[in-house]
Amino acid sequence: MECQECHERPATLHFTKVVNGNKTEIHVCERCAKEKGYMGYEDEAYSLHNLLSGLFNFETTIGGQQANNVSSKQVVKCPKCGLTYQEFTRIGKFGCYECYQTFADRLNPIFRRVHSGNTIHDGKVPKRVGSSIQQKKKLNEYRDHLKQLINDEEFEKAAQIRDQIKALEKDLHNGGEEEKE
């Protein structure tokens, strides 16, 4: 498809404009789009990097002026690679594995924004192995709960949880035998 403005170059940008219910489609090349004002100049273009930087730099958009003053006084820097939090928000990448630990207290609000309020991403579970994974997860939760009960010296409740763990382990073991057959 050729550019509707210059009729010389191929149309690489396609804009749809709806005014009072009337839909108009415009197909133009990048040069004509800039000349006619359909898009900003290159330095004003909104990139994926800008989007990610906006998510990371939540203090300026949500916290306002007060958050900026606090963050400018506190310079958090990774002890391993020397990356500062401000550099991280600008480039959108960690410098090393230690950065995650260094900036951990500032990352949860970012994760909440990106994951609709969740700070933990468990991923998707395939349906055919989902029950086994769910049982293993529940087993780990029971074991953690059992340790806590033992530490709190609640031995009767601990015995009940121990029995539930044994039953769940038996189910997992029997389920594994059936899948192999």
N, CA, C and O of each residue as an XYZ file, in Angstrom:
724
protein
N       0.862     -1.169      0.000
C       0.000      0.000      0.000
C       0.908      1.233      0.000
O       1.875      1.298      0.759
N       0.594      2.196     -0.846
C       1.420      3.401     -0.916
C       0.876      4.514     -0.032
O      -0.291      4.507      0.359
N       1.743      5.464      0.271
C       1.397      6.591      1.129
C       0.294      7.420      0.481
O       0.369      7.735     -0.707
N      -0.724      7.772      1.251
C      -1.845      8.552      0.722
C      -1.495     10.029      0.567
O      -2.240     10.771     -0.073
N      -0.389     10.464      1.132
C       0.005     11.875      1.033
C       0.944     12.119     -0.141
O       0.650     12.941     -1.009
N       2.093     11.397     -0.175
C       3.094     11.657     -1.207
C       2.958     10.724     -2.403
O       3.449     11.057     -3.482
N       2.335      9.610     -2.262
C       2.156      8.598     -3.315
C       3.493      8.131     -3.884
O       3.560      7.675     -5.025
N       4.571      8.247     -3.077
C       5.905      7.847     -3.542
C       6.464      6.663     -2.754
O       7.070      5.758     -3.327
N       6.262      6.678     -1.471
C       6.836      5.662     -0.584
C       5.732      4.738     -0.074
O       4.550      5.079     -0.113
N       6.144      3.552      0.407
C       5.131      2.655      0.969
C       4.607      3.188      2.311
O       5.353      3.788      3.085
N       3.338      2.964      2.568
C       2.724      3.393      3.831
C       3.140      2.411      4.920
O       2.871      1.213      4.835
N       3.799      2.942      5.941
C       4.251      2.101      7.052
C       3.474      2.386      8.327
O       3.541      1.615      9.284
N       2.738      3.489      8.344
C       1.945      3.859      9.513
C       0.482      3.944      9.114
O       0.138      4.498      8.070
N      -0.355      3.399      9.945
C      -1.783      3.354      9.656
C      -2.526      3.934     10.851
O      -2.484      3.379     11.949
N      -3.200      5.044     10.633
C      -3.925      5.731     11.706
C      -5.413      5.625     11.458
O      -5.873      5.692     10.318
N      -6.164      5.458     12.536
C      -7.616      5.442     12.467
C      -8.124      6.587     13.323
O      -7.791      6.695     14.503
N      -8.941      7.446     12.710
C      -9.488      8.599     13.414
C     -11.006      8.469     13.413
O     -11.620      8.251     12.368
N     -11.605      8.605     14.598
C     -13.060      8.543     14.715
C     -13.534      9.887     15.255
O     -13.183     10.270     16.371
N     -14.331     10.602     14.463
C     -14.873     11.893     14.859
C     -16.375     11.838     14.663
O     -16.855     11.608     13.553
N     -17.125     12.051     15.752
C     -18.591     12.004     15.721
C     -19.114     10.731     15.076
O     -20.089     10.762     14.324
N     -18.472      9.626     15.369
C     -18.922      8.345     14.849
C     -18.439      8.044     13.447
O     -18.654      6.934     12.959
N     -17.790      8.994     12.774
C     -17.269      8.767     11.427
C     -15.824      8.280     11.517
O     -14.965      8.956     12.083
N     -15.569      7.111     10.959
C     -14.260      6.492     11.023
C     -13.485      6.798      9.741
O     -13.972      6.570      8.634
N     -12.258      7.323      9.917
C     -11.396      7.633      8.783
C     -10.055      6.947      8.992
O      -9.450      7.069     10.057
N      -9.588      6.223      7.973
C      -8.295      5.566      8.054
C      -7.307      6.296      7.166
O      -7.620      6.666      6.035
N      -6.097      6.501      7.700
C      -5.058      7.192      6.960
C      -3.845      6.283      6.915
O      -3.408      5.770      7.945
N      -3.298      6.081      5.714
C      -2.133      5.232      5.520
C      -1.030      6.106      4.940
O      -1.129      6.584      3.810
N       0.043      6.310      5.743
C       1.105      7.226      5.319
C       2.476      6.636      5.618
O       2.624      5.706      6.411
N       3.473      7.214      4.951
C       4.852      6.841      5.250
C       5.304      7.621      6.487
O       4.632      8.560      6.912
N       6.430      7.233      7.053
C       6.897      7.870      8.280
C       7.221      9.345      8.054
O       6.911     10.179      8.904
N       7.830      9.673      6.941
C       8.203     11.067      6.663
C       6.966     11.961      6.579
O       6.939     13.036      7.178
N       5.959     11.531      5.851
C       4.731     12.334      5.733
C       3.997     12.436      7.069
O       3.397     13.467      7.373
N       4.045     11.372      7.863
C       3.384     11.401      9.172
C       4.006     12.480     10.042
O       3.300     13.189     10.758
N       5.330     12.606      9.982
C       5.999     13.642     10.767
C       5.692     15.025     10.214
O       5.418     15.953     10.974
N       5.738     15.167      8.874
C       5.501     16.471      8.249
C       4.073     16.962      8.477
O       3.851     18.155      8.683
N       3.114     16.053      8.441
C       1.705     16.431      8.584
C       1.248     16.476     10.036
O       0.105     16.835     10.319
N       2.140     16.111     10.961
C       1.806     16.196     12.382
C       1.023     15.015     12.920
O       0.406     15.119     13.980
N       1.035     13.880     12.207
C       0.337     12.701     12.711
C       1.066     12.085     13.903
O       0.463     11.394     14.724
N       2.365     12.345     13.984
C       3.149     11.839     15.104
C       4.220     12.844     15.460
O       4.564     13.706     14.651
N       4.760     12.738     16.692
C       5.777     13.675     17.154
C       7.115     13.400     16.527
O       7.267     12.460     15.747
N       8.082     14.214     16.865
C       9.441     14.023     16.375
C      10.066     12.837     17.076
O       9.540     12.349     18.076
N      11.208     12.363     16.543
C      11.844     11.160     17.080
C      12.155     11.278     18.559
O      11.989     10.312     19.303
N      12.606     12.453     19.000
C      12.953     12.586     20.409
C      11.721     12.643     21.307
O      11.841     12.514     22.526
N      10.553     12.833     20.729
C       9.315     12.850     21.498
C       8.566     11.521     21.419
O       7.533     11.350     22.066
N       9.083     10.585     20.629
C       8.398      9.305     20.440
C       8.329      8.552     21.757
O       9.247      8.615     22.575
N       7.241      7.849     21.948
C       7.027      7.086     23.174
C       7.408      5.649     22.897
O       6.781      4.987     22.071
N       8.406      5.171     23.564
C       8.921      3.833     23.308
C       8.551      2.877     24.435
O       8.005      3.277     25.464
N       8.863      1.610     24.213
C       8.661      0.603     25.250
C       9.531      0.933     26.459
O       9.122      0.725     27.601
N      10.717      1.442     26.205
C      11.598      1.843     27.308
C      10.924      2.912     28.167
O      11.005      2.855     29.394
N      10.266      3.876     27.544
C       9.559      4.921     28.301
C       8.454      4.308     29.153
O       8.237      4.716     30.294
N       7.763      3.332     28.591
C       6.695      2.666     29.338
C       7.255      1.965     30.572
O       6.726      2.123     31.672
N       8.324      1.191     30.390
C       8.918      0.481     31.513
C       9.505      1.447     32.528
O       9.382      1.230     33.733
N      10.139      2.502     32.057
C      10.683      3.497     32.982
C       9.561      4.133     33.786
O       9.734      4.421     34.970
N       8.422      4.355     33.162
C       7.277      4.917     33.869
C       6.778      3.989     34.959
O       6.367      4.443     36.027
N       6.812      2.682     34.694
C       6.397      1.723     35.712
C       7.392      1.682     36.858
O       6.997      1.616     38.022
N       8.686      1.722     36.537
C       9.707      1.663     37.581
C       9.744      2.938     38.388
O      10.009      2.904     39.590
N       9.484      4.055     37.754
C       9.621      5.340     38.422
C       8.288      5.757     39.024
O       7.813      6.868     38.788
N       7.689      4.868     39.798
C       6.365      5.121     40.361
C       6.367      6.266     41.347
O       5.323      6.883     41.557
N       7.502      6.579     41.966
C       7.549      7.619     42.984
C       7.198      8.980     42.400
O       6.541      9.789     43.055
N       7.633      9.237     41.172
C       7.362     10.544     40.588
C       5.915     10.661     40.130
O       5.353     11.756     40.110
N       5.314      9.543     39.766
C       3.945      9.621     39.259
C       2.904      9.453     40.350
O       1.814     10.015     40.250
N       3.217      8.688     41.391
C       2.236      8.441     42.443
C       2.551      9.241     43.692
O       1.681      9.915     44.245
N       3.795      9.167     44.134
C       4.168      9.789     45.395
C       4.237     11.297     45.336
O       4.126     11.961     46.367
N       4.418     11.855     44.146
C       4.469     13.298     43.999
C       5.761     13.888     44.515
O       6.767     13.190     44.636
N       5.734     15.164     44.816
C       6.917     15.911     45.207
C       7.561     15.363     46.473
O       8.787     15.292     46.556
N       6.772     14.981     47.443
C       7.309     14.498     48.709
C       8.159     13.244     48.494
O       9.225     13.118     49.097
N       7.715     12.333     47.663
C       8.483     11.115     47.407
C       9.785     11.443     46.694
O      10.807     10.807     46.953
N       9.766     12.427     45.800
C      10.988     12.809     45.116
C      12.022     13.334     46.087
O      13.206     13.026     45.952
N      11.601     14.120     47.064
C      12.534     14.649     48.048
C      13.151     13.533     48.873
O      14.347     13.566     49.161
N      12.352     12.545     49.257
C      12.856     11.439     50.056
C      13.849     10.613     49.240
O      14.924     10.267     49.730
N      13.487     10.298     47.988
C      14.353      9.439     47.195
C      15.636     10.154     46.795
O      16.658      9.495     46.605
N      15.622     11.485     46.660
C      16.843     12.178     46.281
C      17.825     12.235     47.446
O      19.031     12.322     47.215
N      17.351     12.189     48.687
C      18.230     12.183     49.846
C      18.837     10.802     50.057
O      19.988     10.690     50.481
N      18.073      9.744     49.764
C      18.533      8.386     49.955
C      19.044      7.842     48.631
O      18.261      7.620     47.708
N      20.350      7.626     48.531
C      20.900      7.026     47.327
C      21.209      5.572     47.649
O      22.156      5.269     48.375
N      20.396      4.678     47.097
C      20.593      3.250     47.318
C      21.448      2.745     46.171
O      21.139      2.971     45.001
N      22.530      2.056     46.522
C      23.503      1.618     45.535
C      23.834      0.151     45.763
O      24.033     -0.268     46.902
N      23.894     -0.627     44.700
C      24.237     -2.044     44.793
C      25.709     -2.178     45.194
O      26.579     -1.582     44.559
N      25.992     -2.956     46.242
C      27.379     -3.104     46.680
C      28.245     -3.901     45.700
O      29.467     -3.755     45.708
N      27.636     -4.740     44.859
C      28.411     -5.578     43.942
C      28.770     -4.851     42.648
O      29.935     -4.826     42.251
N      27.761     -4.252     41.986
C      28.030     -3.635     40.681
C      28.023     -2.112     40.716
O      28.463     -1.472     39.762
N      27.527     -1.522     41.806
C      27.533     -0.063     41.926
C      26.349      0.631     41.277
O      26.315      1.861     41.232
N      25.376     -0.122     40.771
C      24.201      0.473     40.138
C      23.339      1.161     41.197
O      23.069      0.583     42.249
N      22.909      2.387     40.924
C      22.022      3.076     41.851
C      20.580      2.809     41.457
O      20.297      2.393     40.333
N      19.669      3.052     42.394
C      18.250      2.853     42.099
C      17.791      3.793     40.982
O      16.984      3.411     40.135
N      18.304      5.011     40.988
C      17.942      5.971     39.942
C      18.383      5.469     38.570
O      17.649      5.620     37.593
N      19.570      4.874     38.484
C      20.028      4.312     37.213
C      19.150      3.139     36.802
O      18.823      2.983     35.626
N      18.766      2.311     37.777
C      17.890      1.183     37.488
C      16.565      1.656     36.896
O      16.082      1.087     35.918
N      15.974      2.704     37.492
C      14.694      3.197     36.974
C      14.857      3.803     35.584
O      13.928      3.773     34.777
N      16.033      4.351     35.308
C      16.273      4.963     33.996
C      16.459      3.901     32.916
O      15.874      4.009     31.838
N      17.280      2.860     33.196
C      17.570      1.866     32.164
C      16.625      0.668     32.202
O      16.471     -0.025     31.196
N      15.988      0.414     33.352
C      15.005     -0.674     33.440
C      15.594     -2.056     33.559
O      14.879     -3.039     33.365
N      16.901     -2.175     33.877
C      17.534     -3.482     34.025
C      18.457     -3.459     35.234
O      19.007     -2.420     35.598
N      18.614     -4.629     35.846
C      19.563     -4.758     36.940
C      20.963     -4.901     36.368
O      21.146     -5.337     35.231
N      21.954     -4.523     37.180
C      23.342     -4.674     36.767
C      23.891     -6.050     37.100
O      24.778     -6.552     36.410
N      23.355     -6.675     38.177
C      23.824     -7.999     38.587
C      22.736     -8.665     39.442
O      21.682     -8.081     39.691
N      23.010     -9.880     39.877
C      22.035    -10.612     40.682
C      21.827     -9.987     42.060
O      20.761    -10.152     42.653
N      22.813     -9.282     42.570
C      22.739     -8.670     43.898
C      21.768     -7.479     43.915
O      21.235     -7.127     44.967
N      21.541     -6.864     42.752
C      20.643     -5.699     42.664
C      19.245     -6.032     43.163
O      18.593     -5.199     43.792
N      18.784     -7.243     42.886
C      17.436     -7.629     43.307
C      17.304     -7.536     44.820
O      16.299     -7.037     45.328
N      18.314     -8.014     45.543
C      18.295     -7.941     47.002
C      18.443     -6.503     47.479
O      17.775     -6.088     48.426
N      19.311     -5.748     46.829
C      19.582     -4.375     47.240
C      18.344     -3.492     47.122
O      18.075     -2.675     48.003
N      17.590     -3.654     46.035
C      16.428     -2.800     45.781
C      15.105     -3.464     46.167
O      14.040     -2.970     45.799
N      15.159     -4.571     46.899
C      13.967     -5.370     47.201
C      12.836     -4.555     47.822
O      11.676     -4.740     47.452
N      13.149     -3.652     48.763
C      12.088     -2.904     49.437
C      11.389     -1.931     48.503
O      10.269     -1.507     48.788
N      12.018     -1.567     47.402
C      11.405     -0.641     46.444
C      10.721     -1.366     45.278
O      10.025     -0.733     44.484
N      10.911     -2.682     45.170
C      10.374     -3.423     44.036
C       8.926     -3.860     44.221
O       8.183     -3.919     43.241
N       8.500     -4.170     45.446
C       7.135     -4.642     45.657
C       6.074     -3.675     45.132
O       5.117     -4.133     44.507
N       6.191     -2.364     45.350
C       5.195     -1.468     44.759
C       5.163     -1.533     43.229
O       4.103     -1.390     42.619
N       6.317     -1.747     42.620
C       6.370     -1.887     41.158
C       5.661     -3.160     40.741
O       4.862     -3.153     39.804
N       5.953     -4.270     41.442
C       5.300     -5.538     41.116
C       3.789     -5.439     41.295
O       3.034     -5.987     40.492
N       3.342     -4.747     42.336
C       1.898     -4.577     42.550
C       1.264     -3.861     41.366
O       0.179     -4.237     40.923
N       1.929     -2.836     40.851
C       1.379     -2.089     39.716
C       1.345     -2.938     38.454
O       0.373     -2.903     37.700
N       2.413     -3.702     38.228
C       2.513     -4.504     37.009
C       1.594     -5.721     37.058
O       1.006     -6.095     36.043
N       1.465     -6.349     38.248
C       0.697     -7.593     38.391
C      -0.654     -7.392     39.061
O      -1.147     -8.305     39.724
N      -1.253     -6.245     38.910
C      -2.596     -5.966     39.423
C      -2.741     -6.264     40.905
O      -3.710     -6.900     41.319
N      -1.794     -5.813     41.701
C      -1.888     -5.956     43.141
C      -1.127     -7.123     43.724
O      -0.946     -7.177     44.940
N      -0.668     -8.067     42.905
C       0.076     -9.223     43.404
C       1.567     -8.918     43.443
O       2.086     -8.216     42.575
N       2.249     -9.444     44.443
C       3.696     -9.273     44.506
C       4.427    -10.569     44.218
O       5.652    -10.574     44.104
N       3.693    -11.671     44.099
C       4.303    -12.965     43.802
C       3.720    -13.486     42.503
O       2.504    -13.493     42.310
N       4.603    -13.922     41.613
C       4.159    -14.489     40.345
C       4.451    -15.983     40.359
O       5.612    -16.391     40.319
N       3.402    -16.800     40.415
C       3.576    -18.251     40.466
C       3.593    -18.876     39.083
O       4.050    -20.008     38.926
N       3.110    -18.169     38.089
C       3.064    -18.715     36.737
C       1.833    -19.567     36.529
O       1.024    -19.751     37.439
N       1.701    -20.081     35.329
C       0.565    -20.933     34.999
C       0.914    -22.380     35.269
O       2.076    -22.779     35.192
N      -0.100    -23.159     35.583
C       0.093    -24.576     35.866
C      -0.601    -25.371     34.760
O      -1.797    -25.191     34.535
N       0.135    -26.250     34.065
C      -0.497    -27.077     33.031
C      -1.560    -27.977     33.649
O      -1.369    -28.507     34.744
N      -2.667    -28.150     32.957
C      -3.792    -28.908     33.506
C      -3.443    -30.364     33.774
O      -3.873    -30.919     34.785
N      -2.675    -30.994     32.896
C      -2.436    -32.432     33.052
C      -1.550    -32.758     34.246
O      -1.627    -33.864     34.780
N      -0.697    -31.804     34.685
C       0.134    -32.040     35.866
C      -0.247    -31.102     37.000
O       0.410    -31.080     38.040
N      -1.290    -30.341     36.804
C      -1.690    -29.336     37.784
C      -2.030    -29.892     39.139
O      -1.663    -29.304     40.156
N      -2.734    -31.028     39.181
C      -3.127    -31.571     40.490
C      -1.901    -31.990     41.286
O      -1.856    -31.783     42.498
N      -0.925    -32.564     40.641
C       0.307    -32.976     41.322
C       1.057    -31.765     41.862
O       1.549    -31.789     42.990
N       1.145    -30.729     41.076
C       1.843    -29.509     41.508
C       1.099    -28.864     42.671
O       1.717    -28.412     43.635
N      -0.213    -28.823     42.580
C      -1.008    -28.242     43.666
C      -0.827    -29.045     44.959
O      -0.720    -28.471     46.043
N      -0.794    -30.366     44.837
C      -0.598    -31.200     46.026
C       0.785    -30.968     46.629
O       0.917    -30.897     47.851
N       1.807    -30.850     45.803
C       3.164    -30.596     46.310
C       3.235    -29.235     46.986
O       3.909    -29.075     48.004
N       2.548    -28.267     46.424
C       2.526    -26.933     47.032
C       1.833    -26.990     48.399
O       2.297    -26.396     49.372
N       0.720    -27.714     48.449
C      -0.002    -27.861     49.703
C       0.846    -28.611     50.734
O       0.827    -28.282     51.920
N       1.584    -29.614     50.275
C       2.468    -30.372     51.149
C       3.533    -29.466     51.765
O       3.811    -29.556     52.961
N       4.119    -28.608     50.963
C       5.119    -27.660     51.480
C       4.503    -26.687     52.491
O       5.127    -26.348     53.496
N       3.279    -26.246     52.215
C       2.594    -25.359     53.163
C       2.342    -26.081     54.491
O       2.530    -25.504     55.562
N       1.916    -27.346     54.412
C       1.699    -28.138     55.625
C       3.001    -28.301     56.418
O       3.002    -28.192     57.644
N       4.094    -28.558     55.719
C       5.378    -28.743     56.403
C       5.810    -27.453     57.111
O       6.297    -27.487     58.241
N       5.626    -26.322     56.435
C       5.954    -25.038     57.074
C       5.087    -24.807     58.304
O       5.568    -24.350     59.341
N       3.798    -25.129     58.175
C       2.870    -24.967     59.289
C       3.255    -25.901     60.443
O       3.187    -25.518     61.611
N       3.654    -27.117     60.106
C       4.076    -28.081     61.118
C       5.284    -27.563     61.898
O       5.315    -27.657     63.125
N       6.265    -27.025     61.204
C       7.442    -26.462     61.882
C       7.041    -25.346     62.845
O       7.549    -25.259     63.963
N       6.123    -24.497     62.390
C       5.672    -23.392     63.243
C       4.951    -23.914     64.484
O       5.161    -23.407     65.586
N       4.110    -24.918     64.307
C       3.394    -25.497     65.451
C       4.359    -26.135     66.445
O       4.171    -26.016     67.656
N       5.387    -26.810     65.942
C       6.379    -27.425     66.829
C       7.141    -26.344     67.591
O       7.390    -26.483     68.789
N       7.511    -25.266     66.896
C       8.202    -24.153     67.563
C       7.337    -23.511     68.640
O       7.831    -23.082     69.683
N       6.019    -23.452     68.363
C       5.081    -22.880     69.341
C       4.658    -23.900     70.399
O       3.861    -23.585     71.283
N       5.193    -25.126     70.307
C       4.897    -26.214     71.237
C       3.409    -26.575     71.279
O       2.862    -26.894     72.335
N       2.777    -26.518     70.121
C       1.373    -26.949     69.998
C       1.385    -28.340     69.375
O       1.100    -28.511     68.190
N       1.716    -29.313     70.186
C       1.993    -30.654     69.694
C       0.761    -31.413     69.214
O       0.862    -32.246     68.313
N      -0.406    -31.134     69.807
C      -1.629    -31.818     69.366
C      -1.987    -31.397     67.943
O      -2.302    -32.235     67.098
N      -1.935    -30.085     67.689
C      -2.215    -29.598     66.336
C      -1.137    -30.082     65.371
O      -1.425    -30.403     64.218
N       0.101    -30.132     65.848
C       1.208    -30.607     65.017
C       0.987    -32.056     64.596
O       1.294    -32.431     63.464
N       0.456    -32.869     65.505
C       0.187    -34.275     65.194
C      -0.881    -34.392     64.102
O      -0.781    -35.247     63.222
N      -1.900    -33.531     64.162
C      -2.941    -33.534     63.125
C      -2.352    -33.165     61.764
O      -2.654    -33.796     60.751
N      -1.510    -32.134     61.758
C      -0.883    -31.705     60.499
C       0.042    -32.806     59.978
O       0.091    -33.056     58.774
N       0.779    -33.467     60.885
C       1.651    -34.577     60.501
C       0.851    -35.665     59.796
O       1.292    -36.212     58.786
N      -0.342    -35.980     60.337
C      -1.190    -36.999     59.720
C      -1.670    -36.562     58.343
O      -1.744    -37.372     57.420
N      -1.994    -35.283     58.207
C      -2.412    -34.759     56.900
C      -1.262    -34.829     55.892
O      -1.472    -35.111     54.713
N      -0.050    -34.570     56.373
C       1.123    -34.653     55.494
C       1.316    -36.087     55.020
O       1.575    -36.325     53.840
N       1.189    -37.053     55.947
C       1.343    -38.466     55.572
C       0.306    -38.886     54.544
O       0.621    -39.594     53.586
N      -0.942    -38.446     54.746
C      -2.012    -38.794     53.802
C      -1.749    -38.180     52.427
O      -1.960    -38.825     51.400
N      -1.295    -36.947     52.419
C      -1.016    -36.271     51.159
C       0.176    -36.910     50.444
O       0.167    -37.051     49.221
N       1.198    -37.295     51.207
C       2.348    -37.985     50.608
C       1.932    -39.325     50.010
O       2.420    -39.726     48.953
N       1.027    -40.008     50.700
C       0.536    -41.305     50.197
C      -0.224    -41.100     48.883
O      -0.048    -41.864     47.935
N      -1.073    -40.060     48.833
C      -1.807    -39.746     47.599
C      -0.844    -39.427     46.458
O      -1.028    -39.885     45.330
N       0.170    -38.647     46.761
C       1.150    -38.293     45.736
C       1.883    -39.528     45.232
O       2.099    -39.685     44.030
N       2.264    -40.402     46.158
C       2.976    -41.626     45.794
C       2.082    -42.536     44.942
O       2.534    -43.072     43.929
N       0.826    -42.712     45.343
C      -0.108    -43.557     44.590
C      -0.427    -42.943     43.236
O      -0.575    -43.662     42.248
N      -0.535    -41.619     43.181
C      -0.802    -40.940     41.912
C       0.328    -41.121     40.942
O       0.096    -41.280     39.744
N       1.567    -41.101     41.438
C       2.732    -41.310     40.591
C       2.777    -42.724     40.031
O       3.198    -42.926     38.892
N       2.339    -43.721     40.835
C       2.310    -45.112     40.377
C       1.308    -45.276     39.244
O       1.572    -45.969     38.261
N       0.127    -44.615     39.396
C      -0.922    -44.752     38.383
C      -0.512    -44.104     37.079
O      -0.843    -44.612     36.007
N       0.227    -42.956     37.150
C       0.630    -42.259     35.925
C       1.620    -43.082     35.132
O       1.641    -43.005     33.903
N       2.480    -43.904     35.836
C       3.486    -44.682     35.130
C       2.858    -45.853     34.382
O       3.387    -46.285     33.358
N       1.746    -46.369     34.877
C       1.118    -47.558     34.276
C       0.390    -47.253     33.012
O      -0.186    -48.152     32.399
